[in-house]
């Protein structure tokens, strides 16, 4: 059984994956969000009518693109800067971040072994 301390220690080093982006000339890390970041992302992508807003992919990426230590390299206010990048690479990064964070039914089903 995990203890409080072991759960906290695991949270200090979030799971991440490296995405190869040849068009950008290198690789980019994406990581698992904390619960707080996930809540912030979910709030950022819905309007008052519960409809998805623009830049939902970039809203996820500013919270998940990270350095080799798992530290975010973008802030929440960097969405427009990231949106200016090429769409195919943003889609590749989004897909990796969504899978890692179990976003979308396909990712949740795969994690549950229902794919």
OpenMM code with the backbone's topology and positions (N, CA, C; nanometers):
from openmm import Vec3, app, unit

residues = "UNK UNK UNK UNK UNK UNK UNK UNK UNK UNK UNK UNK UNK UNK UNK UNK UNK UNK UNK UNK UNK UNK UNK UNK UNK UNK UNK UNK UNK UNK UNK UNK UNK UNK UNK UNK UNK UNK UNK UNK UNK UNK UNK UNK UNK UNK UNK UNK UNK UNK UNK UNK UNK UNK UNK UNK UNK UNK UNK UNK UNK UNK UNK UNK UNK UNK UNK UNK UNK UNK UNK UNK UNK UNK UNK UNK UNK UNK UNK UNK UNK UNK UNK UNK UNK UNK UNK UNK UNK UNK UNK UNK UNK UNK UNK UNK UNK UNK UNK UNK UNK UNK UNK UNK UNK UNK UNK UNK UNK UNK UNK UNK UNK UNK UNK".split()
positions = [
    Vec3(0.0848, -0.1181, 0.0000),
    Vec3(0.0000, 0.0000, 0.0000),
    Vec3(0.0890, 0.1240, 0.0000),
    Vec3(0.0596, 0.2182, -0.0874),
    Vec3(0.1365, 0.3417, -0.0942),
    Vec3(0.1081, 0.4295, 0.0269),
    Vec3(0.2107, 0.4911, 0.0759),
    Vec3(0.1958, 0.5854, 0.1865),
    Vec3(0.1778, 0.7258, 0.1309),
    Vec3(0.1408, 0.8159, 0.2167),
    Vec3(0.1275, 0.9562, 0.1790),
    Vec3(0.2604, 1.0083, 0.1235),
    Vec3(0.3695, 0.9719, 0.1877),
    Vec3(0.5014, 1.0179, 0.1451),
    Vec3(0.5399, 0.9623, 0.0072),
    Vec3(0.5063, 0.8350, -0.0176),
    Vec3(0.5415, 0.7772, -0.1473),
    Vec3(0.4578, 0.8370, -0.2600),
    Vec3(0.3340, 0.8708, -0.2313),
    Vec3(0.2497, 0.9375, -0.3320),
    Vec3(0.3061, 1.0752, -0.3626),
    Vec3(0.3428, 1.1474, -0.2585),
    Vec3(0.4002, 1.2811, -0.2770),
    Vec3(0.5309, 1.2735, -0.3556),
    Vec3(0.6151, 1.1754, -0.3248),
    Vec3(0.7416, 1.1596, -0.3959),
    Vec3(0.7183, 1.1295, -0.5438),
    Vec3(0.6202, 1.0466, -0.5741),
    Vec3(0.5895, 1.0139, -0.7137),
    Vec3(0.5410, 1.1372, -0.7888),
    Vec3(0.4669, 1.2228, -0.7208),
    Vec3(0.4152, 1.3450, -0.7829),
    Vec3(0.5271, 1.4445, -0.8116),
    Vec3(0.6382, 1.4337, -0.7403),
    Vec3(0.7492, 1.5265, -0.7595),
    Vec3(0.8245, 1.5008, -0.8900),
    Vec3(0.8099, 1.3819, -0.9467),
    Vec3(0.8760, 1.3503, -1.0729),
    Vec3(0.7723, 1.2950, -1.1704),
    Vec3(0.6990, 1.3872, -1.2344),
    Vec3(0.5894, 1.3445, -1.3221),
    Vec3(0.6383, 1.2648, -1.4429),
    Vec3(0.5541, 1.1720, -1.4858),
    Vec3(0.5836, 1.0928, -1.6046),
    Vec3(0.5867, 1.1853, -1.7259),
    Vec3(0.6838, 1.1620, -1.8150),
    Vec3(0.6918, 1.2420, -1.9367),
    Vec3(0.7332, 1.1538, -2.0536),
    Vec3(0.7119, 1.2068, -2.1716),
    Vec3(0.7538, 1.1392, -2.2933),
    Vec3(0.8191, 1.2416, -2.3851),
    Vec3(0.9068, 1.1946, -2.4702),
    Vec3(0.9764, 1.2813, -2.5654),
    Vec3(0.9155, 1.2600, -2.7035),
    Vec3(0.8832, 1.3703, -2.7685),
    Vec3(0.8202, 1.3675, -2.9002),
    Vec3(0.9215, 1.4169, -3.0027),
    Vec3(0.9454, 1.3368, -3.1054),
    Vec3(1.0377, 1.3729, -3.2125),
    Vec3(0.9654, 1.4624, -3.3128),
    Vec3(1.0196, 1.5804, -3.3365),
    Vec3(0.9615, 1.6753, -3.4314),
    Vec3(1.0685, 1.7176, -3.5325),
    Vec3(1.0911, 1.6341, -3.6352),
    Vec3(1.1958, 1.6635, -3.7335),
    Vec3(1.1795, 1.7997, -3.8014),
    Vec3(1.0571, 1.8430, -3.8246),
    Vec3(1.0355, 1.9728, -3.8902),
    Vec3(1.0859, 2.0882, -3.8047),
    Vec3(1.0916, 2.0675, -3.6736),
    Vec3(1.1436, 2.1696, -3.5835),
    Vec3(1.2910, 2.1455, -3.5521),
    Vec3(1.3449, 2.0348, -3.6023),
    Vec3(1.4862, 2.0065, -3.5836),
    Vec3(1.5229, 1.9485, -3.4488),
    Vec3(1.4285, 1.8807, -3.3840),
    Vec3(1.4633, 1.8232, -3.2543),
    Vec3(1.3473, 1.7530, -3.1864),
    Vec3(1.3571, 1.7482, -3.0560),
    Vec3(1.2589, 1.6782, -2.9739),
    Vec3(1.2022, 1.7726, -2.8692),
    Vec3(1.0794, 1.7411, -2.8258),
    Vec3(1.0109, 1.8190, -2.7230),
    Vec3(0.9545, 1.7216, -2.6211),
    Vec3(0.9686, 1.7547, -2.4933),
    Vec3(0.9106, 1.6740, -2.3865),
    Vec3(0.7698, 1.7233, -2.3536),
    Vec3(0.6814, 1.6291, -2.3259),
    Vec3(0.5508, 1.6603, -2.2673),
    Vec3(0.5357, 1.5728, -2.1434),
    Vec3(0.4614, 1.6228, -2.0459),
    Vec3(0.4500, 1.5530, -1.9187),
    Vec3(0.3061, 1.5437, -1.8705),
    Vec3(0.2886, 1.4654, -1.7694),
    Vec3(0.1595, 1.4523, -1.7035),
    Vec3(0.1332, 1.5792, -1.6224),
    Vec3(0.0097, 1.6269, -1.6260),
    Vec3(-0.0290, 1.7433, -1.5464),
    Vec3(-0.0604, 1.7014, -1.4033),
    Vec3(-0.0469, 1.7958, -1.3140),
    Vec3(-0.0951, 1.7750, -1.1771),
    Vec3(-0.2481, 1.7893, -1.1786),
    Vec3(-0.3111, 1.7523, -1.0710),
    Vec3(-0.4561, 1.7701, -1.0603),
    Vec3(-0.4953, 1.9166, -1.0735),
    Vec3(-0.4172, 2.0047, -1.0140),
    Vec3(-0.4440, 2.1485, -1.0221),
    Vec3(-0.4342, 2.1974, -1.1656),
    Vec3(-0.3312, 2.1520, -1.2369),
    Vec3(-0.3147, 2.1915, -1.3770),
    Vec3(-0.4279, 2.1365, -1.4621),
    Vec3(-0.4700, 2.0144, -1.4350),
    Vec3(-0.5808, 1.9545, -1.5113),
    Vec3(-0.7084, 2.0351, -1.4904),
    Vec3(-0.7357, 2.0736, -1.3669),
    Vec3(-0.8543, 2.1549, -1.3386),
    Vec3(-0.8464, 2.2893, -1.4108),
    Vec3(-0.7287, 2.3514, -1.4078),
    Vec3(-0.7092, 2.4786, -1.4753),
    Vec3(-0.7299, 2.4637, -1.6259),
    Vec3(-0.6756, 2.3558, -1.6842),
    Vec3(-0.6920, 2.3320, -1.8277),
    Vec3(-0.8400, 2.3131, -1.8623),
    Vec3(-0.9105, 2.2319, -1.7844),
    Vec3(-1.0518, 2.2077, -1.8129),
    Vec3(-1.1330, 2.3365, -1.8058),
    Vec3(-1.1016, 2.4222, -1.7094),
    Vec3(-1.1708, 2.5512, -1.7004),
    Vec3(-1.1359, 2.6417, -1.8173),
    Vec3(-1.0121, 2.6337, -1.8656),
    Vec3(-0.9675, 2.7226, -1.9728),
    Vec3(-1.0279, 2.6878, -2.1081),
    Vec3(-1.0751, 2.5660, -2.1240),
    Vec3(-1.1218, 2.5254, -2.2574),
    Vec3(-1.2732, 2.5268, -2.2720),
    Vec3(-1.3455, 2.5703, -2.1701),
    Vec3(-1.4911, 2.5780, -2.1821),
    Vec3(-1.5389, 2.7183, -2.1497),
    Vec3(-1.6386, 2.7631, -2.2246),
    Vec3(-1.6957, 2.8945, -2.1978),
    Vec3(-1.8157, 2.8799, -2.1045),
    Vec3(-1.8848, 2.9880, -2.0805),
    Vec3(-1.9980, 2.9879, -1.9875),
    Vec3(-2.1094, 2.8933, -2.0323),
    Vec3(-2.1169, 2.8643, -2.1622),
    Vec3(-2.2193, 2.7740, -2.2152),
    Vec3(-2.1704, 2.6305, -2.2252),
    Vec3(-2.0551, 2.6018, -2.1643),
    Vec3(-1.9952, 2.4686, -2.1648),
    Vec3(-1.9562, 2.4215, -2.3045),
    Vec3(-1.9228, 2.5154, -2.3921),
    Vec3(-1.8734, 2.4824, -2.5258),
    Vec3(-1.7222, 2.4994, -2.5275),
    Vec3(-1.6550, 2.4144, -2.6051),
    Vec3(-1.5102, 2.4209, -2.6151),
    Vec3(-1.4685, 2.5496, -2.6846),
    Vec3(-1.3677, 2.6155, -2.6316),
    Vec3(-1.3205, 2.7427, -2.6860),
    Vec3(-1.2013, 2.7208, -2.7787),
    Vec3(-1.1624, 2.8274, -2.8473),
    Vec3(-1.0465, 2.8226, -2.9366),
    Vec3(-0.9192, 2.7942, -2.8576),
    Vec3(-0.8220, 2.7402, -2.9264),
    Vec3(-0.6897, 2.7144, -2.8705),
    Vec3(-0.6886, 2.6076, -2.7619),
    Vec3(-0.7839, 2.5150, -2.7649),
    Vec3(-0.7854, 2.4130, -2.6600),
    Vec3(-0.6603, 2.3260, -2.6649),
    Vec3(-0.6054, 2.3028, -2.7846),
    Vec3(-0.4822, 2.2243, -2.7936),
    Vec3(-0.3654, 2.2986, -2.7281),
    Vec3(-0.3516, 2.4248, -2.7623),
    Vec3(-0.2431, 2.5035, -2.7060),
    Vec3(-0.2605, 2.5236, -2.5555),
    Vec3(-0.3855, 2.5309, -2.5102),
    Vec3(-0.4119, 2.5416, -2.3661),
    Vec3(-0.3565, 2.4191, -2.2934),
    Vec3(-0.3650, 2.3022, -2.3568),
    Vec3(-0.3066, 2.1815, -2.2974),
    Vec3(-0.1541, 2.1870, -2.3064),
    Vec3(-0.1027, 2.2273, -2.4191),
    Vec3(0.0421, 2.2244, -2.4400),
    Vec3(0.1182, 2.3196, -2.3492),
    Vec3(0.0629, 2.4378, -2.3197),
    Vec3(0.1357, 2.5276, -2.2293),
    Vec3(0.1492, 2.4659, -2.0904),
    Vec3(0.0612, 2.3717, -2.0576),
    Vec3(0.0655, 2.3067, -1.9271),
    Vec3(0.1483, 2.1780, -1.9263),
    Vec3(0.1833, 2.1268, -2.0447),
    Vec3(0.2504, 1.9967, -2.0492),
    Vec3(0.3873, 1.9967, -2.1161),
    Vec3(0.4185, 2.0915, -2.2035),
    Vec3(0.5512, 2.0962, -2.2647),
    Vec3(0.6506, 2.1346, -2.1550),
    Vec3(0.7590, 2.0573, -2.1469),
    Vec3(0.8496, 2.0754, -2.0325),
    Vec3(0.9958, 2.0530, -2.0708),
    Vec3(1.0836, 2.0899, -1.9777),
    Vec3(1.2259, 2.0643, -1.9953),
    Vec3(1.2566, 1.9215, -1.9488),
    Vec3(1.3834, 1.8857, -1.9492),
    Vec3(1.4231, 1.7495, -1.9129),
    Vec3(1.3957, 1.7141, -1.7667),
    Vec3(1.3759, 1.8145, -1.6821),
    Vec3(1.3451, 1.7896, -1.5417),
    Vec3(1.1945, 1.7889, -1.5147),
    Vec3(1.1137, 1.8115, -1.6186),
    Vec3(0.9688, 1.8116, -1.6023),
    Vec3(0.9098, 1.9472, -1.5689),
    Vec3(0.9911, 2.0525, -1.5737),
    Vec3(0.9429, 2.1875, -1.5458),
    Vec3(0.8802, 2.2481, -1.6706),
    Vec3(0.7666, 2.3109, -1.6541),
    Vec3(0.7000, 2.3764, -1.7659),
    Vec3(0.7916, 2.4798, -1.8293),
    Vec3(0.7870, 2.4885, -1.9627),
    Vec3(0.8650, 2.5921, -2.0304),
    Vec3(0.7756, 2.7048, -2.0818),
    Vec3(0.6452, 2.6866, -2.0730),
    Vec3(0.5494, 2.7907, -2.1095),
    Vec3(0.4626, 2.8232, -1.9889),
    Vec3(0.4094, 2.9444, -1.9880),
    Vec3(0.3120, 2.9833, -1.8860),
    Vec3(0.1741, 2.9829, -1.9512),
    Vec3(0.0719, 2.9938, -1.8695),
    Vec3(-0.0647, 2.9959, -1.9227),
    Vec3(-0.0847, 3.1113, -2.0209),
    Vec3(-0.0104, 3.2182, -2.0040),
    Vec3(-0.0272, 3.3349, -2.0920),
    Vec3(0.0463, 3.3210, -2.2256),
    Vec3(0.1142, 3.2086, -2.2478),
    Vec3(0.1887, 3.1876, -2.3723),
    Vec3(0.1083, 3.1161, -2.4812),
    Vec3(-0.0215, 3.1053, -2.4651),
    Vec3(-0.1053, 3.0327, -2.5614),
    Vec3(-0.0931, 3.0916, -2.7011),
    Vec3(-0.0994, 3.2238, -2.7141),
    Vec3(-0.0921, 3.2862, -2.8470),
    Vec3(0.0426, 3.2611, -2.9129),
    Vec3(0.1502, 3.2652, -2.8344),
    Vec3(0.2832, 3.2382, -2.8885),
    Vec3(0.2898, 3.0957, -2.9438),
    Vec3(0.2379, 3.0020, -2.8683),
    Vec3(0.2395, 2.8632, -2.9127),
    Vec3(0.1466, 2.8427, -3.0321),
    Vec3(0.0347, 2.9121, -3.0341),
    Vec3(-0.0601, 2.9007, -3.1459),
    Vec3(-0.0003, 2.9435, -3.2788),
    Vec3(0.1029, 3.0261, -3.2755),
    Vec3(0.1671, 3.0728, -3.3979),
    Vec3(0.2564, 2.9663, -3.4605),
    Vec3(0.2813, 2.8567, -3.3897),
    Vec3(0.3659, 2.7492, -3.4427),
    Vec3(0.2888, 2.6663, -3.5455),
    Vec3(0.3586, 2.5815, -3.6180),
    Vec3(0.2965, 2.5038, -3.7249),
    Vec3(0.1962, 2.4008, -3.6713),
    Vec3(0.0828, 2.3944, -3.7384),
    Vec3(-0.0278, 2.3087, -3.6951),
    Vec3(0.0074, 2.1601, -3.6911),
    Vec3(0.0785, 2.1046, -3.7903),
    Vec3(0.1075, 1.9612, -3.7823),
    Vec3(0.1884, 1.9236, -3.6585),
    Vec3(0.2870, 2.0051, -3.6246),
    Vec3(0.3680, 1.9741, -3.5068),
    Vec3(0.2884, 1.9953, -3.3788),
    Vec3(0.2050, 2.0985, -3.3752),
    Vec3(0.1195, 2.1190, -3.2583),
    Vec3(0.0253, 2.0001, -3.2402),
    Vec3(-0.0265, 1.9483, -3.3499),
    Vec3(-0.1153, 1.8312, -3.3421),
    Vec3(-0.0411, 1.7091, -3.2898),
    Vec3(0.0824, 1.6909, -3.3350),
    Vec3(0.1629, 1.5783, -3.2875),
    Vec3(0.1868, 1.5905, -3.1369),
    Vec3(0.2233, 1.7102, -3.0921),
    Vec3(0.2447, 1.7322, -2.9486),
    Vec3(0.1160, 1.7136, -2.8699),
    Vec3(0.0048, 1.7682, -2.9224),
    Vec3(-0.1239, 1.7545, -2.8541),
    Vec3(-0.1603, 1.6074, -2.8378),
    Vec3(-0.1455, 1.5301, -2.9443),
    Vec3(-0.1792, 1.3875, -2.9376),
    Vec3(-0.0985, 1.3170, -2.8287),
    Vec3(0.0307, 1.3479, -2.8186),
    Vec3(0.1158, 1.2858, -2.7168),
    Vec3(0.0723, 1.3290, -2.5768),
    Vec3(0.0460, 1.4578, -2.5594),
    Vec3(0.0046, 1.5087, -2.4283),
    Vec3(-0.1323, 1.4546, -2.3885),
    Vec3(-0.2236, 1.4460, -2.4851),
    Vec3(-0.3573, 1.3937, -2.4559),
    Vec3(-0.3504, 1.2472, -2.4155),
    Vec3(-0.2695, 1.1690, -2.4853),
    Vec3(-0.2553, 1.0274, -2.4510),
    Vec3(-0.1937, 1.0109, -2.3116),
    Vec3(-0.0907, 1.0851, -2.2849),
    Vec3(-0.0214, 1.0756, -2.1566),
    Vec3(-0.1117, 1.1169, -2.0405),
    Vec3(-0.2011, 1.2130, -2.0657),
    Vec3(-0.2898, 1.2645, -1.9615),
    Vec3(-0.4303, 1.2040, -1.9643),
    Vec3(-0.4456, 1.0975, -2.0437),
    Vec3(-0.5738, 1.0269, -2.0550),
    Vec3(-0.6891, 1.1215, -2.0889),
    Vec3(-0.6655, 1.2041, -2.1893),
    Vec3(-0.7673, 1.2970, -2.2364),
    Vec3(-0.8329, 1.2371, -2.3598),
    Vec3(-0.9619, 1.2314, -2.3587),
    Vec3(-1.0371, 1.1728, -2.4683),
    Vec3(-1.0679, 1.0269, -2.4418),
    Vec3(-1.1765, 0.9805, -2.4973),
    Vec3(-1.2222, 0.8445, -2.4731),
    Vec3(-1.1226, 0.7400, -2.5209),
    Vec3(-1.0609, 0.7631, -2.6359),
    Vec3(-0.9645, 0.6670, -2.6902),
    Vec3(-0.8499, 0.6432, -2.5914),
    Vec3(-0.7967, 0.7515, -2.5357),
    Vec3(-0.6854, 0.7392, -2.4400),
    Vec3(-0.7307, 0.6692, -2.3125),
    Vec3(-0.8491, 0.7041, -2.2634),
    Vec3(-0.9000, 0.6401, -2.1415),
    Vec3(-0.9266, 0.4923, -2.1650),
    Vec3(-0.9823, 0.4581, -2.2806),
    Vec3(-1.0081, 0.3167, -2.3124),
    Vec3(-0.8789, 0.2370, -2.3238),
    Vec3(-0.7774, 0.2988, -2.3867),
    Vec3(-0.6484, 0.2294, -2.4005),
    Vec3(-0.5863, 0.2034, -2.2630),
    Vec3(-0.5970, 0.3007, -2.1731),
    Vec3(-0.5410, 0.2840, -2.0384),
    Vec3(-0.6140, 0.1757, -1.9610),
    Vec3(-0.7435, 0.1606, -1.9905),
    Vec3(-0.8228, 0.0600, -1.9229),
    Vec3(-0.8147, -0.0758, -1.9915),
    Vec3(-0.7448, -0.0826, -2.1053),
    Vec3(-0.7322, -0.2073, -2.1794),
    Vec3(-0.8521, -0.2390, -2.2659),
    Vec3(-0.9281, -0.1362, -2.3025),
    Vec3(-1.0487, -0.1559, -2.3837),
    Vec3(-1.0327, -0.1130, -2.5279),
    Vec3(-0.9101, -0.0956, -2.5738),
    Vec3(-0.8919, -0.0432, -2.7109),
    Vec3(-0.9095, -0.1513, -2.8140),
] * unit.nanometer
topology = app.Topology()
chain = topology.addChain("A")
for resn in residues:
    res = topology.addResidue(resn, chain)
    for name in ("N", "CA", "C"):
        topology.addAtom(name, app.Element.getBySymbol(name[0]), res)
